[in-house]
Amino acid sequence: MSWGDGASVAGLVVSIGGFIVTIREARKARTAATAAKDAVEKLRDVTFRTLTYGDCSRAGAVLEEVGRLQRRASWTDVPDRYAELRRLVVAIKTYDLHLTPAERTTLQGALSQFALLQATVERIISGDEVNPNRARLNETLAEQADRVQVVLVSVLNKLKA
């Protein structure tokens, strides 16, 4: 065997060895990429659940706060609370929580009622509505709060699953 033939065989062996090493490294990289992707998805899920849980909890607290403010006739503080409540309900409604059509309808109806209640309070503040019926405002709020609370509990139960 000549020197050239030996070099060719050695080159082939080195090439095959390099190819095997490359395949192993590519598999390691693919495994690492898959693990990183899984970790990102898990982190995203935990973050989503945390944000959703926080929004549901905050929405319940704001509902209670609005009722207290209306009972005390602290009108100037109420519109901001309604705005926050509506923002939270919109967020919850748009999360991918597999809400039933009935739950989506409940949240949409509550949003409409909260907007009307907020407009009523704005008229009270501006003096356009002189004798506000606080009992009726709170009755409407309580009805919507009960409906929304049922959906919020359902959402929280789905998050635990």
Secondary structure as UniProt FT lines:
FT   HELIX           3..71
FT   TURN            72..73
FT   HELIX           75..77
FT   HELIX           78..94
FT   HELIX           101..126
FT   HELIX           134..160
//
